[in-house]
């Protein structure tokens, strides 16, 4: 994780930045109407005073905390979690706890699909059929695009096909068709350059994945193809739109959840064990399970 190398995070960590729950109590000065309300919370907690925060961009505040990730802010892998009321977003009843915990990653995916500037009938390629890649594909499909996915394993591609994405390929058999937008949701250092090579002139490339080593693109290609390139760090500006998409049924990511486990099972899951689960890429945690 980049923050460990940059000094923004250190062990021990209590993880858990994708969460939903009900407000059990509030602190001094907080409206008591929050109590018992079903909510999810923004991961990004800015300092509230810097130029970026004043512009409404707290998700890129240099001094931000990130729940369970950065700045020593404990995450949601616990029975209770303390966060600022200002970070909360109310969940309608139709958005169940499974969907609620998928709002945060969905916000990232929504922003990536939005940055791709897709119109109905456009063709988009999503690199990486993991949780974020599949969420991006769902939002791109909801925008009316023809969505293709590229992955490494036949298992992941088969799952993508099972949730309605018939155009699922490996890098070796990617069809020679044009793509109006390419979204990289992988951790492969060579794929940002491939995304730029594959996108049509005047198209869009969106980078939401992070590799463990530097990626390199040829900016001459970027300029000569007149391509728009966008990086997406956070779902913060897209959380309300994601809740609305889930509530309307325009996007339903529940098939991505393979299993729900208890806190006692978390260490084994983080160590790579997979419980009796479905084929989806996502495992959720319910702290109230025993």
Buried (B, 14 or more C-beta within 10 A) or exposed (E): EEBEEEEBBEEEBBBBBBBBBEBEEEEEEBEEEBEEEBBBBBBBBBBEEBEBBEEEBBBBBEBBBBBBBBBEBBBBBBEEBEBEBEBBBEBEEEBEBBBBBBBBBBBBBBBBBBBBBBEEEBBBBBBBBBBBBBBBBBBBBBBEBBBBBBBEEEEBBEBBEEBEBEBBBEEEEBEEEEBBBBBBBBBBBEBBBBBBEBBBEEBBBBBBBBBEEEBEBEEEEBEEBEBBBBEBEBBBBBBEBBBBBBBEEEBBBEBBBBBBBEBEBBEEBEEEEEEEBEEBBBBBBEBEEE
